Amino acid sequence: MKSYWMEVKSGQAILDLRDIAQPAPGPGQLLVRVRAAGLNRGEFLFGHSLHASGGKAKAIGMEAAGEVLACGEGVHGFKVGDRVMGRCPGAFAECALIDQREAMLVPPRLSWEQAAAIPLTFLVVYDILVLRGHLQPGEWVLVTGISSGVGVASLQMAKALGAKVIGTSGSQDKLDRLKELDLDLGLRTRSPDFYDAIMKATDGEGVNLVVNCVGGSVFAETVRCLAFEGRLAIVGYVDEVMKAEMDIETLHAKRLTLYGVSNRLRSPAQRAQGVPKFREQILPMIESGAITPLVDQVFAFDQLQQAKACMDANQHLSKIVLLGSP
């Protein structure tokens, strides 16, 4: 079968389409014919340590939607022919394996492309907002770099949970488009200069939760913007700024909570822990139409390089999706 692999050489991502053997599902695994797979910026960012320069090539792709071709021993709740979606390694391929603990049935109203935009992105956002962030109705959320896949999903989920959302972006056009998703306040900036506008919007209280998709360049400013007992999640660093000064006095006085959200060091069991709660709380919102994944651009299977270039150019809003092999 066809499968995309990536190797980092001298700081450059080398993509390679290979012919490899189709995997066989092991215990608790589903073999899925990939119909669509979502791109995620972190997979291509060397600073995320998902790939080391000069390291071995690895199959790439992290989330997919498709049809079940076979079930491994001990699989229950799924059968051949089911439309499923889930986080899975090597998703940019004709077929991929999904751990049944992370698999979810695709709601009938969703296309393959929409379904492929859910598994990794929305589970990460659920971790940020609910499992770690304990978001409550009426609270304020600030999302830096809100036009990203995680950023838009954070907006959609936060609004569905009854929160109010402020987002930053360097593009006014993207902010205007996000007003259709009920963005409460859009701030056109890529700089750490949004404190005054946020304090004005929140009547001087500050925001209750920050989703930092940008990185270290805005870290200090986001800390300043937090309300008493505010929470700050670090989920990305597209600015490639990996270090930042921290105001320990503010951290102490405001009783702030800082946390990172990453799956890189988590075991398969740890990654699967939040899925049952996501199925129970968020999937019904997707099934009902309260949340509809936003897919900006779709590329054919043989256009992964073009899809990556589109992501690198930062011209998209929310998700880019790669179709399965014809």
LOSESE-321594 format. One line per field, with one value per residue (C-alpha): residue in one letter; x, y, z. Coordinates in nm, 2 decimals. Layout:
code: c(A,...) $
c1: c(X,...) $
c2: c(Y,...) $
c3: c(Z,...) $
# end
This chain:
code: c(M,K,S,Y,W,M,E,V,K,S,G,Q,A,I,L,D,L,R,D,I,A,Q,P,A,P,G,P,G,Q,L,L,V,R,V,R,A,A,G,L,N,R,G,E,F,L,F,G,H,S,L,H,A,S,G,G,K,A,K,A,I,G,M,E,A,A,G,E,V,L,A,C,G,E,G,V,H,G,F,K,V,G,D,R,V,M,G,R,C,P,G,A,F,A,E,C,A,L,I,D,Q,R,E,A,M,L,V,P,P,R,L,S,W,E,Q,A,A,A,I,P,L,T,F,L,V,V,Y,D,I,L,V,L,R,G,H,L,Q,P,G,E,W,V,L,V,T,G,I,S,S,G,V,G,V,A,S,L,Q,M,A,K,A,L,G,A,K,V,I,G,T,S,G,S,Q,D,K,L,D,R,L,K,E,L,D,L,D,L,G,L,R,T,R,S,P,D,F,Y,D,A,I,M,K,A,T,D,G,E,G,V,N,L,V,V,N,C,V,G,G,S,V,F,A,E,T,V,R,C,L,A,F,E,G,R,L,A,I,V,G,Y,V,D,E,V,M,K,A,E,M,D,I,E,T,L,H,A,K,R,L,T,L,Y,G,V,S,N,R,L,R,S,P,A,Q,R,A,Q,G,V,P,K,F,R,E,Q,I,L,P,M,I,E,S,G,A,I,T,P,L,V,D,Q,V,F,A,F,D,Q,L,Q,Q,A,K,A,C,M,D,A,N,Q,H,L,S,K,I,V,L,L,G,S,P) $
c1: c(0.00,0.10,0.22,0.39,0.71,0.91,1.28,1.45,1.78,1.96,1.64,1.44,1.14,1.18,0.86,0.87,0.57,0.66,0.51,0.49,0.30,-0.05,-0.06,-0.26,-0.47,-0.34,-0.55,-0.78,-0.70,-0.91,-0.76,-0.92,-0.93,-0.83,-1.08,-0.94,-0.67,-0.61,-0.28,-0.14,0.13,0.30,0.39,0.61,0.76,1.10,1.08,0.81,1.07,0.84,1.12,1.49,1.73,1.92,1.68,1.51,1.23,0.88,0.53,0.34,-0.02,-0.19,-0.57,-0.80,-1.15,-1.24,-1.41,-1.32,-1.16,-1.08,-1.09,-0.83,-0.88,-1.09,-1.24,-1.60,-1.84,-1.71,-1.75,-1.63,-1.78,-1.83,-1.74,-1.49,-1.25,-0.97,-0.61,-0.37,0.00,0.07,-0.26,-0.13,-0.16,-0.41,-0.48,-0.40,-0.45,-0.67,-0.67,-1.03,-1.01,-0.96,-1.20,-1.53,-1.82,-1.85,-2.18,-2.40,-2.41,-2.04,-1.84,-1.51,-1.32,-1.51,-1.47,-1.09,-1.07,-1.20,-0.99,-0.67,-0.77,-1.09,-0.96,-0.66,-0.91,-1.12,-0.82,-0.74,-1.08,-1.25,-1.02,-0.74,-0.91,-1.24,-1.41,-1.75,-2.04,-1.99,-1.62,-1.38,-1.14,-0.85,-0.71,-0.38,-0.35,-0.71,-0.72,-0.53,-0.70,-0.67,-0.77,-1.09,-1.18,-1.12,-1.36,-1.63,-1.61,-1.59,-1.89,-2.09,-2.00,-2.13,-1.81,-1.71,-1.41,-1.15,-0.91,-0.59,-0.47,-0.26,-0.53,-0.84,-1.01,-0.98,-1.11,-1.41,-1.48,-1.47,-1.74,-1.98,-1.88,-1.98,-1.63,-1.70,-1.39,-1.12,-0.79,-0.57,-0.22,0.08,0.25,0.21,0.01,-0.34,-0.36,-0.55,-0.81,-0.87,-0.90,-1.15,-1.36,-1.37,-1.44,-1.09,-1.12,-0.91,-0.97,-1.03,-0.85,-0.59,-0.52,-0.17,-0.13,0.15,0.43,0.69,0.66,0.31,0.36,0.42,0.13,-0.11,-0.01,-0.08,-0.43,-0.54,-0.80,-0.78,-0.74,-0.70,-0.56,-0.31,-0.26,0.05,-0.04,0.19,0.48,0.45,0.67,0.95,1.01,1.07,1.15,1.00,1.02,0.76,0.62,0.63,0.47,0.16,0.15,0.16,-0.08,-0.35,-0.32,-0.27,-0.25,-0.01,-0.01,0.10,-0.11,0.09,0.06,0.42,0.52,0.19,0.13,-0.15,-0.35,-0.30,-0.40,-0.72,-0.83,-1.03,-1.21,-1.51,-1.59,-1.54,-1.79,-2.04,-2.01,-1.89,-1.98,-2.36,-2.29,-2.12,-2.40,-2.67,-2.49,-2.40,-2.04,-1.94,-1.57,-1.44,-1.23,-1.07,-0.89,-0.88,-0.60,-0.57,-0.36,-0.07,-0.06,0.08,0.37,0.13,-0.09,0.22,0.32,-0.03,0.01,0.36,0.23,-0.03,-0.31,-0.56,-0.83,-0.87,-0.80,-0.63,-0.73,-0.56,-0.80,-0.73,-0.56,-0.81) $
c2: c(0.00,0.37,0.55,0.89,0.90,1.20,1.25,1.56,1.65,1.97,2.12,2.04,1.80,1.54,1.37,1.03,0.82,0.46,0.12,-0.08,-0.39,-0.33,-0.37,-0.63,-0.53,-0.65,-0.70,-0.41,-0.25,-0.15,-0.16,0.13,0.23,0.59,0.82,1.15,1.26,1.59,1.79,1.91,2.18,2.03,1.72,1.94,2.16,2.04,2.23,2.00,1.72,1.49,1.47,1.52,1.64,1.35,1.10,0.80,0.85,0.77,0.73,1.05,1.16,1.17,1.16,1.00,0.89,0.59,0.25,-0.05,-0.33,-0.57,-0.59,-0.74,-0.98,-0.84,-0.55,-0.48,-0.21,-0.19,-0.40,-0.42,-0.15,0.10,0.47,0.56,0.84,0.85,0.95,0.71,0.70,0.69,0.84,0.96,0.62,0.39,0.21,0.28,0.12,0.28,0.18,0.09,0.30,0.61,0.51,0.69,0.63,0.91,1.10,1.05,1.43,1.46,1.42,1.22,1.55,1.70,1.37,1.37,1.72,1.60,1.32,1.49,1.85,1.84,1.59,1.82,2.11,1.91,1.84,2.21,2.35,2.08,1.81,2.05,2.39,2.32,2.58,2.71,2.89,3.26,3.26,3.44,3.25,3.41,3.22,3.35,3.24,3.17,3.09,2.76,2.43,2.42,2.78,2.75,2.43,2.61,2.89,2.64,2.42,2.71,2.88,2.55,2.52,2.87,3.07,3.41,3.41,3.66,3.57,3.72,3.68,3.88,3.86,4.08,3.87,3.56,3.74,3.86,3.51,3.38,3.63,3.38,3.13,3.39,3.51,3.78,3.99,3.97,4.15,4.19,4.14,3.90,4.11,4.09,4.42,4.31,4.36,4.69,4.57,4.25,4.43,4.67,4.38,4.20,4.51,4.50,4.14,3.96,3.63,3.30,3.07,3.13,2.89,2.99,2.85,3.10,3.04,3.22,3.56,3.62,3.42,3.72,3.91,3.62,3.59,3.96,3.91,3.64,3.69,3.57,3.19,3.20,2.91,2.92,2.63,2.61,2.41,2.54,2.76,2.85,3.15,2.91,3.10,2.82,3.03,3.32,3.51,3.45,3.70,3.47,3.74,3.75,3.37,3.37,3.65,3.55,3.18,3.10,2.76,2.70,2.37,2.22,2.00,1.76,1.39,1.33,1.17,1.01,0.64,0.50,0.44,0.80,0.93,0.73,0.84,1.14,0.97,0.83,1.17,1.33,1.08,1.16,1.54,1.67,1.41,1.48,1.85,1.74,1.50,1.77,2.04,2.26,2.21,2.15,2.11,2.38,2.25,2.52,2.33,1.98,1.82,1.50,1.22,1.29,1.65,1.63,1.85,2.12,2.08,2.13,2.43,2.58,2.52,2.67,2.98,3.03,3.12,2.87,2.91,2.61,2.26,2.14,1.78,1.52,1.28,0.91,0.73,0.68) $
c3: c(0.00,-0.04,0.27,0.33,0.53,0.65,0.74,0.86,0.69,0.77,0.90,0.60,0.59,0.32,0.22,0.06,-0.08,-0.02,-0.10,0.22,0.34,0.46,0.84,1.02,1.32,1.65,1.96,2.02,1.69,1.38,1.03,0.85,0.48,0.50,0.33,0.47,0.71,0.88,0.87,1.20,1.21,1.51,1.31,1.08,1.35,1.45,1.77,1.88,1.88,1.68,1.44,1.51,1.24,1.10,1.27,1.11,0.87,1.01,0.87,0.91,0.96,1.30,1.26,1.00,0.91,0.70,0.68,0.90,0.69,0.97,1.35,1.57,1.86,2.14,1.95,2.05,1.95,1.59,1.28,0.93,0.72,1.00,0.93,1.20,1.30,1.54,1.62,1.46,1.35,0.98,0.88,0.54,0.38,0.21,0.53,0.90,1.24,1.51,1.87,1.95,2.27,2.05,1.77,1.73,1.49,1.24,1.28,0.96,0.90,0.85,0.54,0.54,0.53,0.83,1.03,0.96,1.12,1.46,1.63,1.72,1.71,1.90,2.16,2.23,2.27,2.50,2.71,2.72,2.79,3.00,3.14,3.24,3.20,3.38,3.16,3.30,3.12,3.12,3.15,2.91,2.69,2.50,2.21,2.05,1.69,1.67,1.30,1.35,1.36,1.74,1.76,1.56,1.74,2.07,1.96,1.86,2.17,2.41,2.26,2.27,2.64,2.70,2.72,2.57,2.33,2.23,1.96,1.81,1.45,1.21,0.95,0.97,0.70,0.91,1.22,1.01,0.90,1.25,1.35,1.18,1.45,1.72,1.80,2.06,2.00,1.74,1.78,1.47,1.60,1.61,1.88,2.26,2.27,2.36,2.73,2.73,2.48,2.68,3.01,2.85,2.71,3.05,3.26,3.41,3.53,3.27,3.10,3.29,3.04,2.78,2.49,2.37,2.01,1.93,2.18,2.39,2.22,2.37,2.69,2.93,2.78,2.83,3.19,3.24,3.09,3.33,3.59,3.95,3.95,3.57,3.37,3.09,2.84,2.62,2.31,2.03,1.94,1.58,1.66,1.74,2.07,2.32,2.62,2.80,3.13,3.39,3.64,3.95,4.17,3.94,3.93,4.31,4.38,4.13,4.21,3.84,3.69,3.39,3.20,2.87,2.65,2.44,2.35,2.27,2.60,2.69,2.67,2.45,2.76,2.88,2.53,2.54,2.89,2.77,2.48,2.67,2.82,2.48,2.33,2.61,2.62,2.29,2.02,2.08,2.00,1.67,1.59,1.65,1.45,1.75,1.64,1.28,1.20,0.97,0.68,0.48,0.20,0.07,-0.12,-0.32,-0.19,-0.42,-0.31,0.04,-0.05,-0.17,0.14,0.36,0.16,0.21,0.58,0.59,0.41,0.68,0.44,0.56,0.83,1.06,0.90,0.59,0.49,0.27,0.09,0.09,-0.20,-0.49) $
# end
